[in-house]
Amino acid sequence: MIRFPFRRLFAVAVLRLGIAPSEFWRMTPRELFALLEQALPPAPPDRATLEDLIKRFGE
């Protein structure tokens, strides 16, 4: 069984985003992930994007 990382999400929401614990537990998953997307760094570019950048701007 895969366990959902509630403890980690709770820690990020409360400690990094300053959300009250009671507020965290009232949030929908969609609301929570919308906030977490803002707190996390952007994903790195995929290979195709990197190859395009190399073609356009060189190594």
mmCIF file of the N, C-alpha and C atoms, coordinates in Angstrom:
data_MODEL
# 
_entry.id   MODEL 
# 
loop_
_atom_site.group_PDB 
_atom_site.id 
_atom_site.type_symbol 
_atom_site.label_atom_id 
_atom_site.label_alt_id 
_atom_site.label_comp_id 
_atom_site.label_asym_id 
_atom_site.label_entity_id 
_atom_site.label_seq_id 
_atom_site.pdbx_PDB_ins_code 
_atom_site.Cartn_x 
_atom_site.Cartn_y 
_atom_site.Cartn_z 
_atom_site.occupancy 
_atom_site.B_iso_or_equiv 
_atom_site.pdbx_formal_charge 
_atom_site.auth_seq_id 
_atom_site.auth_comp_id 
_atom_site.auth_asym_id 
_atom_site.auth_atom_id 
_atom_site.pdbx_PDB_model_num 
ATOM 1   N N  . MET A 1 1  ? 0.839   -1.174 0.000   1.00 0.00 ? 1  MET A N  1 
ATOM 2   C CA . MET A 1 1  ? 0.000   0.000  0.000   1.00 0.00 ? 1  MET A CA 1 
ATOM 3   C C  . MET A 1 1  ? 0.891   1.246  0.000   1.00 0.00 ? 1  MET A C  1 
ATOM 4   N N  . ILE A 1 2  ? 0.559   2.209  -0.827  1.00 0.00 ? 2  ILE A N  1 
ATOM 5   C CA . ILE A 1 2  ? 1.281   3.476  -0.873  1.00 0.00 ? 2  ILE A CA 1 
ATOM 6   C C  . ILE A 1 2  ? 0.665   4.414  0.156   1.00 0.00 ? 2  ILE A C  1 
ATOM 7   N N  . ARG A 1 3  ? 1.518   4.985  0.974   1.00 0.00 ? 3  ARG A N  1 
ATOM 8   C CA . ARG A 1 3  ? 1.038   5.899  2.016   1.00 0.00 ? 3  ARG A CA 1 
ATOM 9   C C  . ARG A 1 3  ? 1.148   7.328  1.513   1.00 0.00 ? 3  ARG A C  1 
ATOM 10  N N  . PHE A 1 4  ? 0.113   8.089  1.700   1.00 0.00 ? 4  PHE A N  1 
ATOM 11  C CA . PHE A 1 4  ? 0.108   9.495  1.313   1.00 0.00 ? 4  PHE A CA 1 
ATOM 12  C C  . PHE A 1 4  ? 0.909   10.290 2.340   1.00 0.00 ? 4  PHE A C  1 
ATOM 13  N N  . PRO A 1 5  ? 1.800   11.192 1.903   1.00 0.00 ? 5  PRO A N  1 
ATOM 14  C CA . PRO A 1 5  ? 2.697   11.893 2.835   1.00 0.00 ? 5  PRO A CA 1 
ATOM 15  C C  . PRO A 1 5  ? 2.033   13.067 3.567   1.00 0.00 ? 5  PRO A C  1 
ATOM 16  N N  . PHE A 1 6  ? 0.996   12.787 4.344   1.00 0.00 ? 6  PHE A N  1 
ATOM 17  C CA . PHE A 1 6  ? 0.285   13.854 5.053   1.00 0.00 ? 6  PHE A CA 1 
ATOM 18  C C  . PHE A 1 6  ? 1.207   14.636 5.984   1.00 0.00 ? 6  PHE A C  1 
ATOM 19  N N  . ARG A 1 7  ? 2.091   13.956 6.677   1.00 0.00 ? 7  ARG A N  1 
ATOM 20  C CA . ARG A 1 7  ? 2.978   14.649 7.620   1.00 0.00 ? 7  ARG A CA 1 
ATOM 21  C C  . ARG A 1 7  ? 3.875   15.649 6.901   1.00 0.00 ? 7  ARG A C  1 
ATOM 22  N N  . ARG A 1 8  ? 4.423   15.258 5.772   1.00 0.00 ? 8  ARG A N  1 
ATOM 23  C CA . ARG A 1 8  ? 5.296   16.169 5.023   1.00 0.00 ? 8  ARG A CA 1 
ATOM 24  C C  . ARG A 1 8  ? 4.510   17.351 4.478   1.00 0.00 ? 8  ARG A C  1 
ATOM 25  N N  . LEU A 1 9  ? 3.330   17.083 3.932   1.00 0.00 ? 9  LEU A N  1 
ATOM 26  C CA . LEU A 1 9  ? 2.504   18.172 3.409   1.00 0.00 ? 9  LEU A CA 1 
ATOM 27  C C  . LEU A 1 9  ? 2.077   19.116 4.529   1.00 0.00 ? 9  LEU A C  1 
ATOM 28  N N  . PHE A 1 10 ? 1.738   18.536 5.665   1.00 0.00 ? 10 PHE A N  1 
ATOM 29  C CA . PHE A 1 10 ? 1.353   19.345 6.819   1.00 0.00 ? 10 PHE A CA 1 
ATOM 30  C C  . PHE A 1 10 ? 2.516   20.248 7.239   1.00 0.00 ? 10 PHE A C  1 
ATOM 31  N N  . ALA A 1 11 ? 3.722   19.697 7.316   1.00 0.00 ? 11 ALA A N  1 
ATOM 32  C CA . ALA A 1 11 ? 4.897   20.472 7.715   1.00 0.00 ? 11 ALA A CA 1 
ATOM 33  C C  . ALA A 1 11 ? 5.164   21.614 6.746   1.00 0.00 ? 11 ALA A C  1 
ATOM 34  N N  . VAL A 1 12 ? 5.091   21.360 5.467   1.00 0.00 ? 12 VAL A N  1 
ATOM 35  C CA . VAL A 1 12 ? 5.316   22.422 4.477   1.00 0.00 ? 12 VAL A CA 1 
ATOM 36  C C  . VAL A 1 12 ? 4.243   23.492 4.598   1.00 0.00 ? 12 VAL A C  1 
ATOM 37  N N  . ALA A 1 13 ? 2.996   23.071 4.704   1.00 0.00 ? 13 ALA A N  1 
ATOM 38  C CA . ALA A 1 13 ? 1.895   24.033 4.769   1.00 0.00 ? 13 ALA A CA 1 
ATOM 39  C C  . ALA A 1 13 ? 1.978   24.900 6.019   1.00 0.00 ? 13 ALA A C  1 
ATOM 40  N N  . VAL A 1 14 ? 2.264   24.291 7.149   1.00 0.00 ? 14 VAL A N  1 
ATOM 41  C CA . VAL A 1 14 ? 2.269   25.033 8.409   1.00 0.00 ? 14 VAL A CA 1 
ATOM 42  C C  . VAL A 1 14 ? 3.568   25.808 8.595   1.00 0.00 ? 14 VAL A C  1 
ATOM 43  N N  . LEU A 1 15 ? 4.706   25.155 8.372   1.00 0.00 ? 15 LEU A N  1 
ATOM 44  C CA . LEU A 1 15 ? 5.988   25.787 8.667   1.00 0.00 ? 15 LEU A CA 1 
ATOM 45  C C  . LEU A 1 15 ? 6.466   26.748 7.581   1.00 0.00 ? 15 LEU A C  1 
ATOM 46  N N  . ARG A 1 16 ? 6.273   26.379 6.330   1.00 0.00 ? 16 ARG A N  1 
ATOM 47  C CA . ARG A 1 16 ? 6.749   27.243 5.241   1.00 0.00 ? 16 ARG A CA 1 
ATOM 48  C C  . ARG A 1 16 ? 5.720   28.259 4.783   1.00 0.00 ? 16 ARG A C  1 
ATOM 49  N N  . LEU A 1 17 ? 4.469   27.834 4.733   1.00 0.00 ? 17 LEU A N  1 
ATOM 50  C CA . LEU A 1 17 ? 3.430   28.718 4.203   1.00 0.00 ? 17 LEU A CA 1 
ATOM 51  C C  . LEU A 1 17 ? 2.676   29.463 5.289   1.00 0.00 ? 17 LEU A C  1 
ATOM 52  N N  . GLY A 1 18 ? 2.873   29.062 6.535   1.00 0.00 ? 18 GLY A N  1 
ATOM 53  C CA . GLY A 1 18 ? 2.226   29.752 7.641   1.00 0.00 ? 18 GLY A CA 1 
ATOM 54  C C  . GLY A 1 18 ? 0.738   29.504 7.768   1.00 0.00 ? 18 GLY A C  1 
ATOM 55  N N  . ILE A 1 19 ? 0.271   28.384 7.249   1.00 0.00 ? 19 ILE A N  1 
ATOM 56  C CA . ILE A 1 19 ? -1.147  28.038 7.338   1.00 0.00 ? 19 ILE A CA 1 
ATOM 57  C C  . ILE A 1 19 ? -1.417  27.442 8.717   1.00 0.00 ? 19 ILE A C  1 
ATOM 58  N N  . ALA A 1 20 ? -2.491  27.855 9.344   1.00 0.00 ? 20 ALA A N  1 
ATOM 59  C CA . ALA A 1 20 ? -2.868  27.295 10.644  1.00 0.00 ? 20 ALA A CA 1 
ATOM 60  C C  . ALA A 1 20 ? -3.235  25.821 10.480  1.00 0.00 ? 20 ALA A C  1 
ATOM 61  N N  . PRO A 1 21 ? -2.884  24.982 11.449  1.00 0.00 ? 21 PRO A N  1 
ATOM 62  C CA . PRO A 1 21 ? -3.216  23.560 11.342  1.00 0.00 ? 21 PRO A CA 1 
ATOM 63  C C  . PRO A 1 21 ? -4.700  23.305 11.069  1.00 0.00 ? 21 PRO A C  1 
ATOM 64  N N  . SER A 1 22 ? -5.570  24.048 11.739  1.00 0.00 ? 22 SER A N  1 
ATOM 65  C CA . SER A 1 22 ? -7.012  23.835 11.519  1.00 0.00 ? 22 SER A CA 1 
ATOM 66  C C  . SER A 1 22 ? -7.398  24.185 10.081  1.00 0.00 ? 22 SER A C  1 
ATOM 67  N N  . GLU A 1 23 ? -6.736  25.195 9.523   1.00 0.00 ? 23 GLU A N  1 
ATOM 68  C CA . GLU A 1 23 ? -6.990  25.586 8.131   1.00 0.00 ? 23 GLU A CA 1 
ATOM 69  C C  . GLU A 1 23 ? -6.529  24.486 7.176   1.00 0.00 ? 23 GLU A C  1 
ATOM 70  N N  . PHE A 1 24 ? -5.369  23.909 7.466   1.00 0.00 ? 24 PHE A N  1 
ATOM 71  C CA . PHE A 1 24 ? -4.839  22.817 6.643   1.00 0.00 ? 24 PHE A CA 1 
ATOM 72  C C  . PHE A 1 24 ? -5.851  21.680 6.540   1.00 0.00 ? 24 PHE A C  1 
ATOM 73  N N  . TRP A 1 25 ? -6.411  21.273 7.663   1.00 0.00 ? 25 TRP A N  1 
ATOM 74  C CA . TRP A 1 25 ? -7.310  20.123 7.660   1.00 0.00 ? 25 TRP A CA 1 
ATOM 75  C C  . TRP A 1 25 ? -8.659  20.429 7.014   1.00 0.00 ? 25 TRP A C  1 
ATOM 76  N N  . ARG A 1 26 ? -8.993  21.703 6.850   1.00 0.00 ? 26 ARG A N  1 
ATOM 77  C CA . ARG A 1 26 ? -10.243 22.051 6.165   1.00 0.00 ? 26 ARG A CA 1 
ATOM 78  C C  . ARG A 1 26 ? -10.051 22.196 4.650   1.00 0.00 ? 26 ARG A C  1 
ATOM 79  N N  . MET A 1 27 ? -8.809  22.228 4.185   1.00 0.00 ? 27 MET A N  1 
ATOM 80  C CA . MET A 1 27 ? -8.553  22.438 2.758   1.00 0.00 ? 27 MET A CA 1 
ATOM 81  C C  . MET A 1 27 ? -8.879  21.192 1.941   1.00 0.00 ? 27 MET A C  1 
ATOM 82  N N  . THR A 1 28 ? -9.298  21.442 0.715   1.00 0.00 ? 28 THR A N  1 
ATOM 83  C CA . THR A 1 28 ? -9.463  20.334 -0.222  1.00 0.00 ? 28 THR A CA 1 
ATOM 84  C C  . THR A 1 28 ? -8.085  20.015 -0.804  1.00 0.00 ? 28 THR A C  1 
ATOM 85  N N  . PRO A 1 29 ? -7.889  18.812 -1.322  1.00 0.00 ? 29 PRO A N  1 
ATOM 86  C CA . PRO A 1 29 ? -6.606  18.501 -1.963  1.00 0.00 ? 29 PRO A CA 1 
ATOM 87  C C  . PRO A 1 29 ? -6.262  19.495 -3.086  1.00 0.00 ? 29 PRO A C  1 
ATOM 88  N N  . ARG A 1 30 ? -7.247  19.907 -3.836  1.00 0.00 ? 30 ARG A N  1 
ATOM 89  C CA . ARG A 1 30 ? -6.998  20.860 -4.917  1.00 0.00 ? 30 ARG A CA 1 
ATOM 90  C C  . ARG A 1 30 ? -6.470  22.193 -4.373  1.00 0.00 ? 30 ARG A C  1 
ATOM 91  N N  . GLU A 1 31 ? -7.058  22.680 -3.299  1.00 0.00 ? 31 GLU A N  1 
ATOM 92  C CA . GLU A 1 31 ? -6.594  23.931 -2.675  1.00 0.00 ? 31 GLU A CA 1 
ATOM 93  C C  . GLU A 1 31 ? -5.171  23.776 -2.137  1.00 0.00 ? 31 GLU A C  1 
ATOM 94  N N  . LEU A 1 32 ? -4.931  22.671 -1.478  1.00 0.00 ? 32 LEU A N  1 
ATOM 95  C CA . LEU A 1 32 ? -3.617  22.426 -0.907  1.00 0.00 ? 32 LEU A CA 1 
ATOM 96  C C  . LEU A 1 32 ? -2.542  22.381 -1.986  1.00 0.00 ? 32 LEU A C  1 
ATOM 97  N N  . PHE A 1 33 ? -2.775  21.633 -3.047  1.00 0.00 ? 33 PHE A N  1 
ATOM 98  C CA . PHE A 1 33 ? -1.773  21.518 -4.092  1.00 0.00 ? 33 PHE A CA 1 
ATOM 99  C C  . PHE A 1 33 ? -1.577  22.822 -4.854  1.00 0.00 ? 33 PHE A C  1 
ATOM 100 N N  . ALA A 1 34 ? -2.608  23.622 -4.973  1.00 0.00 ? 34 ALA A N  1 
ATOM 101 C CA . ALA A 1 34 ? -2.451  24.943 -5.600  1.00 0.00 ? 34 ALA A CA 1 
ATOM 102 C C  . ALA A 1 34 ? -1.496  25.804 -4.775  1.00 0.00 ? 34 ALA A C  1 
ATOM 103 N N  . LEU A 1 35 ? -1.623  25.759 -3.459  1.00 0.00 ? 35 LEU A N  1 
ATOM 104 C CA . LEU A 1 35 ? -0.714  26.515 -2.595  1.00 0.00 ? 35 LEU A CA 1 
ATOM 105 C C  . LEU A 1 35 ? 0.696   25.939 -2.612  1.00 0.00 ? 35 LEU A C  1 
ATOM 106 N N  . LEU A 1 36 ? 0.802   24.627 -2.594  1.00 0.00 ? 36 LEU A N  1 
ATOM 107 C CA . LEU A 1 36 ? 2.124   24.000 -2.591  1.00 0.00 ? 36 LEU A CA 1 
ATOM 108 C C  . LEU A 1 36 ? 2.882   24.260 -3.885  1.00 0.00 ? 36 LEU A C  1 
ATOM 109 N N  . GLU A 1 37 ? 2.187   24.338 -4.990  1.00 0.00 ? 37 GLU A N  1 
ATOM 110 C CA . GLU A 1 37 ? 2.854   24.646 -6.262  1.00 0.00 ? 37 GLU A CA 1 
ATOM 111 C C  . GLU A 1 37 ? 3.564   25.987 -6.195  1.00 0.00 ? 37 GLU A C  1 
ATOM 112 N N  . GLN A 1 38 ? 2.978   26.924 -5.469  1.00 0.00 ? 38 GLN A N  1 
ATOM 113 C CA . GLN A 1 38 ? 3.583   28.244 -5.333  1.00 0.00 ? 38 GLN A CA 1 
ATOM 114 C C  . GLN A 1 38 ? 4.813   28.204 -4.429  1.00 0.00 ? 38 GLN A C  1 
ATOM 115 N N  . ALA A 1 39 ? 4.868   27.256 -3.512  1.00 0.00 ? 39 ALA A N  1 
ATOM 116 C CA . ALA A 1 39 ? 5.956   27.184 -2.548  1.00 0.00 ? 39 ALA A CA 1 
ATOM 117 C C  . ALA A 1 39 ? 7.136   26.358 -3.045  1.00 0.00 ? 39 ALA A C  1 
ATOM 118 N N  . LEU A 1 40 ? 6.895   25.486 -4.015  1.00 0.00 ? 40 LEU A N  1 
ATOM 119 C CA . LEU A 1 40 ? 7.949   24.600 -4.497  1.00 0.00 ? 40 LEU A CA 1 
ATOM 120 C C  . LEU A 1 40 ? 8.685   25.231 -5.667  1.00 0.00 ? 40 LEU A C  1 
ATOM 121 N N  . PRO A 1 41 ? 9.961   24.894 -5.844  1.00 0.00 ? 41 PRO A N  1 
ATOM 122 C CA . PRO A 1 41 ? 10.685  25.422 -6.998  1.00 0.00 ? 41 PRO A CA 1 
ATOM 123 C C  . PRO A 1 41 ? 10.117  24.825 -8.282  1.00 0.00 ? 41 PRO A C  1 
ATOM 124 N N  . PRO A 1 42 ? 10.285  25.512 -9.408  1.00 0.00 ? 42 PRO A N  1 
ATOM 125 C CA . PRO A 1 42 ? 9.760   24.979 -10.660 1.00 0.00 ? 42 PRO A CA 1 
ATOM 126 C C  . PRO A 1 42 ? 10.495  23.700 -11.060 1.00 0.00 ? 42 PRO A C  1 
ATOM 127 N N  . ALA A 1 43 ? 9.800   22.871 -11.806 1.00 0.00 ? 43 ALA A N  1 
ATOM 128 C CA . ALA A 1 43 ? 10.399  21.627 -12.289 1.00 0.00 ? 43 ALA A CA 1 
ATOM 129 C C  . ALA A 1 43 ? 11.486  21.954 -13.313 1.00 0.00 ? 43 ALA A C  1 
ATOM 130 N N  . PRO A 1 44 ? 12.531  21.143 -13.369 1.00 0.00 ? 44 PRO A N  1 
ATOM 131 C CA . PRO A 1 44 ? 13.575  21.392 -14.366 1.00 0.00 ? 44 PRO A CA 1 
ATOM 132 C C  . PRO A 1 44 ? 13.031  21.141 -15.775 1.00 0.00 ? 44 PRO A C  1 
ATOM 133 N N  . PRO A 1 45 ? 13.643  21.765 -16.776 1.00 0.00 ? 45 PRO A N  1 
ATOM 134 C CA . PRO A 1 45 ? 13.162  21.548 -18.147 1.00 0.00 ? 45 PRO A CA 1 
ATOM 135 C C  . PRO A 1 45 ? 13.390  20.104 -18.591 1.00 0.00 ? 45 PRO A C  1 
ATOM 136 N N  . ASP A 1 46 ? 12.532  19.642 -19.491 1.00 0.00 ? 46 ASP A N  1 
ATOM 137 C CA . ASP A 1 46 ? 12.703  18.281 -20.003 1.00 0.00 ? 46 ASP A CA 1 
ATOM 138 C C  . ASP A 1 46 ? 13.799  18.261 -21.080 1.00 0.00 ? 46 ASP A C  1 
ATOM 139 N N  . ARG A 1 47 ? 14.132  17.078 -21.537 1.00 0.00 ? 47 ARG A N  1 
ATOM 140 C CA . ARG A 1 47 ? 15.240  16.909 -22.488 1.00 0.00 ? 47 ARG A CA 1 
ATOM 141 C C  . ARG A 1 47 ? 15.003  17.672 -23.789 1.00 0.00 ? 47 ARG A C  1 
ATOM 142 N N  . ALA A 1 48 ? 13.793  17.612 -24.312 1.00 0.00 ? 48 ALA A N  1 
ATOM 143 C CA . ALA A 1 48 ? 13.485  18.302 -25.574 1.00 0.00 ? 48 ALA A CA 1 
ATOM 144 C C  . ALA A 1 48 ? 13.693  19.813 -25.438 1.00 0.00 ? 48 ALA A C  1 
ATOM 145 N N  . THR A 1 49 ? 13.285  20.364 -24.320 1.00 0.00 ? 49 THR A N  1 
ATOM 146 C CA . THR A 1 49 ? 13.471  21.797 -24.089 1.00 0.00 ? 49 THR A CA 1 
ATOM 147 C C  . THR A 1 49 ? 14.952  22.138 -24.003 1.00 0.00 ? 49 THR A C  1 
ATOM 148 N N  . LEU A 1 50 ? 15.716  21.308 -23.290 1.00 0.00 ? 50 LEU A N  1 
ATOM 149 C CA . LEU A 1 50 ? 17.158  21.538 -23.194 1.00 0.00 ? 50 LEU A CA 1 
ATOM 150 C C  . LEU A 1 50 ? 17.826  21.473 -24.557 1.00 0.00 ? 50 LEU A C  1 
ATOM 151 N N  . GLU A 1 51 ? 17.460  20.478 -25.357 1.00 0.00 ? 51 GLU A N  1 
ATOM 152 C CA . GLU A 1 51 ? 18.039  20.349 -26.696 1.00 0.00 ? 51 GLU A CA 1 
ATOM 153 C C  . GLU A 1 51 ? 17.695  21.559 -27.555 1.00 0.00 ? 51 GLU A C  1 
ATOM 154 N N  . ASP A 1 52 ? 16.481  22.055 -27.446 1.00 0.00 ? 52 ASP A N  1 
ATOM 155 C CA . ASP A 1 52 ? 16.088  23.247 -28.195 1.00 0.00 ? 52 ASP A CA 1 
ATOM 156 C C  . ASP A 1 52 ? 16.909  24.463 -27.758 1.00 0.00 ? 52 ASP A C  1 
ATOM 157 N N  . LEU A 1 53 ? 17.103  24.623 -26.468 1.00 0.00 ? 53 LEU A N  1 
ATOM 158 C CA . LEU A 1 53 ? 17.907  25.728 -25.971 1.00 0.00 ? 53 LEU A CA 1 
ATOM 159 C C  . LEU A 1 53 ? 19.353  25.653 -26.441 1.00 0.00 ? 53 LEU A C  1 
ATOM 160 N N  . ILE A 1 54 ? 19.910  24.437 -26.456 1.00 0.00 ? 54 ILE A N  1 
ATOM 161 C CA . ILE A 1 54 ? 21.281  24.259 -26.940 1.00 0.00 ? 54 ILE A CA 1 
ATOM 162 C C  . ILE A 1 54 ? 21.376  24.631 -28.410 1.00 0.00 ? 54 ILE A C  1 
ATOM 163 N N  . LYS A 1 55 ? 20.390  24.220 -29.211 1.00 0.00 ? 55 LYS A N  1 
ATOM 164 C CA . LYS A 1 55 ? 20.389  24.576 -30.635 1.00 0.00 ? 55 LYS A CA 1 
ATOM 165 C C  . LYS A 1 55 ? 20.319  26.081 -30.814 1.00 0.00 ? 55 LYS A C  1 
ATOM 166 N N  . ARG A 1 56 ? 19.487  26.720 -30.031 1.00 0.00 ? 56 ARG A N  1 
ATOM 167 C CA . ARG A 1 56 ? 19.277  28.167 -30.193 1.00 0.00 ? 56 ARG A CA 1 
ATOM 168 C C  . ARG A 1 56 ? 20.422  28.998 -29.646 1.00 0.00 ? 56 ARG A C  1 
ATOM 169 N N  . PHE A 1 57 ? 21.016  28.583 -28.551 1.00 0.00 ? 57 PHE A N  1 
ATOM 170 C CA . PHE A 1 57 ? 21.997  29.428 -27.876 1.00 0.00 ? 57 PHE A CA 1 
ATOM 171 C C  . PHE A 1 57 ? 23.370  28.808 -27.738 1.00 0.00 ? 57 PHE A C  1 
ATOM 172 N N  . GLY A 1 58 ? 23.562  27.589 -28.212 1.00 0.00 ? 58 GLY A N  1 
ATOM 173 C CA . GLY A 1 58 ? 24.859  26.941 -28.110 1.00 0.00 ? 58 GLY A CA 1 
ATOM 174 C C  . GLY A 1 58 ? 25.105  26.372 -26.733 1.00 0.00 ? 58 GLY A C  1 
ATOM 175 N N  . GLU A 1 59 ? 26.228  25.690 -26.606 1.00 0.00 ? 59 GLU A N  1 
ATOM 176 C CA . GLU A 1 59 ? 26.550  25.057 -25.314 1.00 0.00 ? 59 GLU A CA 1 
ATOM 177 C C  . GLU A 1 59 ? 27.255  25.995 -24.400 1.00 0.00 ? 59 GLU A C  1 
# 
